[in-house]
Structures are given as structure tokens and as C-alpha cells.
Amino acid sequence: MISDEEGRLQEIRSQLARNQEEINEVTAAFRALNREPDDVRRAAIVQGRISLYLDTAAQLAIGPRVEDRTEELRTRIAELETLLSEDAQGDRLTSFLSLINQEIRSKAQELELEHSSSMLRLDVNRLTVVADTPDGPVPLKDMGSGDNHLGYHVATLLSLHEWFAENDNPVPGVLILDQPSQVYFPPDHVGEEVLESDDRILLLNIFKAIHRTLRRLDGKLQVIVMEHADLEDPAFSDHVEHRWRRRDGQALVPAAWITSEAD
């Protein structure tokens, strides 16, 4: 912007230089006219003034006077550079993460996760959650069982989406979770096992945490869960859109679309 303004300023200076040349020419003509008879000299003076006025008026019509905003723009650029400096960005990130960490801890306590009583923080450099305990930092990988890992992932993702939505950040308000109940099944399950009562409660708590966030954001976030577990609790069953079962010939990819046998 400064470069553009300086270019326009240079153009104006060039116009002023041309005007000065014309003035010099008119002055030289006046000196020559001093040697002419008075009537002729006065006529030439009037003619020159008319010509000068018309030339000046034409220039003003084509190019209106440009306001010199160089200093104003320099000040604005300095303000933006200060705002975007590494120190300012670091302070803003620290402040925002502090608020997000409070939400992560609140959700972790609602889910009764291990270390939820400790101070929790999202480590953006290592992309993990860390609990600061009297014995030192405990990263997510050391926070116990799979249901803790699931709970902290869900708590962190929901807290981030809450921050994005409530502060009008341009992050799409969509969260997709693929089979969160997998942590409660054995590795070699075939989809027929039934969840134990304790595991059902833990899984329902995950869905209830999701529902609380959705109600809080009031349409600013959509959560899509692909899940083979089918719970009868309204917190789950009332929100099921499709039930795909192999035994019923239903699937995400319809059987009619498959035109050749797989090996």
C-alpha cells in the first residue's frame, strides 16, 4: 500500500513539474509581450490566462487531488506488524490454550477420567494431552486404559470445536468419530459381542458429553458417529439415522452396487 501511494505521489510530482514548465513558458511569453503594443499585450495576457485555466481545469477533472496518507499507512502497518509478531502470537496462543484446557478438564471430570483432578493441558507441539501432577507430567499414552484415551480424545476435540464455534473461527463445524466403542471390545471381535454393563455406561457417558456440547453450540457443530454398537438408551437410540446390518443386506455401500465377486 505504501508503494502504491508513493507511486501516486510521484505521478503528482510529475504533474506539478509539467505545470511549472507551463508557468515558465507563460512567464517567458509575458516578457516577450512587454515589447508589444499595449492592446496586443493585454489581449495575449487574457488569452494566456484563459488557456492556463482551461488546462488546469481539465487536469483536475481527469485526476482529482490525491490525499497523502503515507504516514497514516505507515502507522497502520506498524500496528499490524506488532500484532503479528512472534511474541504477540505466542501470548495469544498461550491465553487461548489456557481457556481450552479449562474446558478439557471440565469434560474429563464429567467423564470421570483418570488424572482429571490434575491440571490438564493440550500440548500443541506434540499433539497430545498432558496431566501436570505432583510427580511430574503424565502424557496421554501413560494415562491408563483405552477408555481414558477415548475420553480424552473426545473431550479435547469437543473443547476445540467449542472454541472455534464460539469465537467465529473459520474451522468447519463437523466432527466425525469412527466406532468409539471399539476400545470396549476384544481385538478379534466379529461384531456379535454384547457390551458389559460398565462398558455401556462409559460409552453412554461419551455420547452424553457429545450431546451437551451440541446443545451448547445450538447448531454450530455437527457430530457424525459411525458405530456398530446399538444402545437402547435415548441418548443413543433417538439420534440414530441409519442402521446397516449385513444380515439384512443393508450397508453403507449397497450390495446392488457390487457387480463382481471379491477374491
SVG drawing of the C-alpha trace seen along z (x, -y; Angstrom):
<svg xmlns="http://www.w3.org/2000/svg" viewBox="-35 -50 46 115">
<polyline fill="none" stroke="black" stroke-width="0.4" points="0.0,0.0 2.9,-2.4 4.4,-1.5 1.1,-2.3 0.8,-5.6 4.4,-6.6 3.8,-5.8 0.8,-8.1 2.8,-10.8 5.5,-10.6 2.9,-11.0 1.5,-14.1 5.1,-15.5 5.5,-14.9 2.3,-16.8 3.5,-19.6 6.7,-19.7 4.8,-20.0 2.7,-22.7 5.9,-24.6 7.2,-24.3 3.9,-25.7 4.2,-28.6 7.7,-29.2 6.6,-29.3 3.8,-31.7 6.2,-33.9 8.5,-34.0 5.6,-34.9 4.7,-37.7 8.2,-39.1 8.0,-39.0 4.7,-40.7 6.1,-43.6 7.7,-44.7 4.4,-44.6 1.8,-47.4 -0.4,-47.7 -3.6,-46.4 -1.9,-43.4 -0.1,-42.7 -3.3,-42.8 -5.1,-40.5 -2.3,-38.0 -2.3,-38.1 -6.1,-37.4 -5.7,-34.6 -2.9,-33.0 -4.9,-33.2 -7.8,-31.5 -5.6,-28.8 -4.0,-28.2 -7.3,-28.0 -8.7,-25.5 -5.6,-23.3 -5.7,-23.3 -9.5,-22.5 -9.0,-19.6 -6.3,-18.1 -8.5,-18.4 -11.3,-16.7 -9.2,-13.8 -7.2,-13.3 -8.7,-14.7 -6.3,-15.6 -4.9,-12.7 -4.7,-12.8 -1.3,-11.9 -1.9,-9.0 1.6,-7.8 2.2,-8.4 -1.2,-7.0 -0.5,-3.8 3.0,-3.5 1.4,-3.7 -1.2,-1.1 1.4,1.3 3.5,0.9 0.4,1.8 -0.2,4.9 3.4,6.0 3.3,5.7 0.1,7.7 1.6,10.4 5.0,10.5 6.1,13.9 5.9,12.6 2.3,11.4 1.2,14.6 2.8,16.7 1.0,14.8 -2.3,15.1 -1.8,18.8 -0.9,19.3 -4.0,17.4 -6.4,19.3 -4.9,22.7 -5.5,21.8 -9.2,21.3 -9.4,24.5 -7.6,26.5 -10.2,25.5 -12.9,27.0 -10.9,30.2 -10.5,30.6 -14.2,29.9 -15.3,32.6 -12.7,35.1 -14.1,34.7 -17.7,35.2 -16.4,38.5 -14.5,39.4 -11.3,40.0 -8.0,40.7 -5.9,37.7 -8.9,35.4 -8.3,33.8 -4.9,32.7 -4.1,29.6 -4.6,30.7 -3.1,29.0 -3.1,29.6 0.5,29.8 0.2,28.4 3.8,29.3 3.4,33.0 -0.3,33.0 -1.2,34.8 -2.8,34.1 -0.6,33.8 -1.6,34.0 0.6,32.0 0.8,34.0 3.0,33.6 5.1,36.4 5.7,34.7 3.9,34.5 1.9,37.6 1.3,37.7 -1.9,39.3 -0.2,42.5 0.5,43.2 -2.9,42.3 -4.2,45.8 -6.7,47.8 -8.3,47.3 -11.5,45.8 -9.3,43.0 -7.7,42.4 -11.1,42.3 -12.5,39.9 -9.5,37.5 -9.7,37.5 -13.4,36.8 -13.0,34.1 -10.2,32.4 -12.0,32.4 -15.2,31.1 -13.4,28.4 -11.5,27.3 -14.7,27.2 -16.4,25.2 -13.6,22.6 -13.7,22.4 -17.5,22.1 -17.9,19.6 -15.1,17.3 -16.2,17.5 -13.1,19.2 -13.2,20.5 -12.9,24.1 -15.7,26.4 -18.1,27.3 -18.1,31.0 -16.6,33.8 -16.6,37.5 -15.9,40.3 -15.5,43.9 -16.6,46.6 -15.7,45.1 -17.0,48.4 -14.0,50.3 -12.0,49.8 -14.5,51.9 -14.4,54.9 -11.7,57.6 -9.3,57.2 -10.7,60.2 -14.4,59.4 -16.7,60.1 -19.4,57.6 -21.6,60.0 -20.3,59.3 -22.5,57.5 -21.1,54.7 -20.8,55.3 -22.9,53.0 -20.0,51.0 -18.7,50.5 -22.2,49.5 -22.3,46.8 -18.9,45.5 -19.9,45.4 -23.2,43.7 -21.2,41.1 -19.3,40.3 -22.5,39.8 -24.0,37.7 -20.9,35.4 -21.3,35.0 -25.0,34.1 -24.2,31.5 -21.7,29.8 -24.2,29.9 -26.9,28.3 -24.5,25.7 -23.4,24.7 -27.0,24.8 -26.4,25.8 -22.9,24.6 -21.4,28.2 -22.5,31.4 -21.1,34.7 -21.3,37.9 -20.6,41.2 -20.2,44.5 -20.8,47.2 -21.7,50.9 -22.9,50.9 -26.6,50.3 -27.6,49.0 -31.3,48.7 -30.7,45.6 -32.5,42.5 -29.1,40.7 -28.1,43.0 -31.2,44.5 -33.0,41.2 -30.2,40.0 -29.6,43.0 -30.2,42.1 -29.4,45.4 -28.9,49.0 -26.8,51.0 -26.8,54.8 -25.0,57.4 -27.7,60.0 -30.4,57.7 -28.5,56.9 -28.1,53.3 -24.7,51.5 -23.1,48.1 -22.3,49.5 -25.4,51.3 -24.9,54.9 -26.6,53.9 -23.6,51.7 -21.2,54.6 -21.0,56.2 -18.2,58.7 -17.2,61.2 -14.2,60.5 -11.3,63.0"/>
</svg>
